[in-house]
Amino acid sequence: MIYELRVYDVAPGRMGDLHKRFREHTLGLFKRHDITPVGFFTSEIGGATDQLTYILSFKDLGHRESAWEAFQRDPEWQSVKAASEEPGPLVMRIRNSILAPTDYSALA
């Protein structure tokens, strides 16, 4: 199992719209494309208030690659993304890391 840590720097005033897109569309599309969310986070203390951080799990790098490719090609995703970004982009920057749990991790 591998994990993908994703950090989104959200456009000013657009956090609510990003949460709405995840709740109403993205999570269902993740399920359709076998992308498993582990958790979604915003900073309560410390960190930036304009960031959404989340973790996804995949069987391996091949699974991650094929799942993301299918997700990006999905016509529903393309439509939802375009509609949600008509007033401007929701996310200004995306950073991601691929993580492998240690043998003593609870996630191993």
Secondary structure, DSSP 8 states (H G I E B T S, - for coil): -EEEEEEEEE-TT-HHHHHHHIIIIIHHHHHHTT-EEEEEE--SSSS-TTEEEEEEEESSHHHHHHHHHHHHH-HHHHHHHHHHTTTS-SEEEEEEEEE---TTSTT-
